[in-house]
Amino acid sequence: MGNGMPSEEEQERMLRRQLEIQDEFEQQRAGRAGGANVGMDELGGLVGGGVPRNLEALALERDMTRSLSSIGRNVERARQSLGRRNSELDALLLGSEIRLANLQNERKLTPMEIIRMSEAMGY
């Protein structure tokens, strides 16, 4: 998008990859459901609710988490920036609306204004 945020295609690609990784984890969990219990001293016991994971899967999960965290920060920055811009735009529009309303209001000319206008026209 040009402002540090990934495009919709990149976001979709990252989400698809995340779903693929999640499916792999679920398949591993289902395959090991009938196996032996994992001890708390093993890496799999600490992460993933008792399902042992290899280092590659953990690295992929870490990278995906970092990517999603970065996307979240970028989206939040964009929302904050948009909010500031909207308030500035609202203030500008309000000023323009007030000026237009003043121009559209009819007012009566004072006698002095009429005299000055007629003198300026040479009557």
Contacts in CASP RR format, 6 or more apart in sequence:
PFRMAT RR
TARGET T0000
AUTHOR 0000-0000-0000
METHOD contacts of the structure
MODEL  1
MGNGMPSEEEQERMLRRQLEIQDEFEQQRAGRAGGANVGMDELGGLVGGG
VPRNLEALALERDMTRSLSSIGRNVERARQSLGRRNSELDALLLGSEIRL
ANLQNERKLTPMEIIRMSEAMGY
1 7 0 8 1.000
3 74 0 8 1.000
3 78 0 8 1.000
4 74 0 8 1.000
5 71 0 8 1.000
5 74 0 8 1.000
5 75 0 8 1.000
5 78 0 8 1.000
6 14 0 8 1.000
6 71 0 8 1.000
6 74 0 8 1.000
11 71 0 8 1.000
14 64 0 8 1.000
14 67 0 8 1.000
14 68 0 8 1.000
14 71 0 8 1.000
17 64 0 8 1.000
18 64 0 8 1.000
18 68 0 8 1.000
21 57 0 8 1.000
21 60 0 8 1.000
21 61 0 8 1.000
21 64 0 8 1.000
24 57 0 8 1.000
25 51 0 8 1.000
25 53 0 8 1.000
25 57 0 8 1.000
28 51 0 8 1.000
28 53 0 8 1.000
29 51 0 8 1.000
32 51 0 8 1.000
32 52 0 8 1.000
37 50 0 8 1.000
38 44 0 8 1.000
38 45 0 8 1.000
38 50 0 8 1.000
38 51 0 8 1.000
38 52 0 8 1.000
39 45 0 8 1.000
39 50 0 8 1.000
40 46 0 8 1.000
42 52 0 8 1.000
43 52 0 8 1.000
43 53 0 8 1.000
43 58 0 8 1.000
44 50 0 8 1.000
44 51 0 8 1.000
44 52 0 8 1.000
44 53 0 8 1.000
45 51 0 8 1.000
45 52 0 8 1.000
47 53 0 8 1.000
47 58 0 8 1.000
53 61 0 8 1.000
109 117 0 8 1.000
END
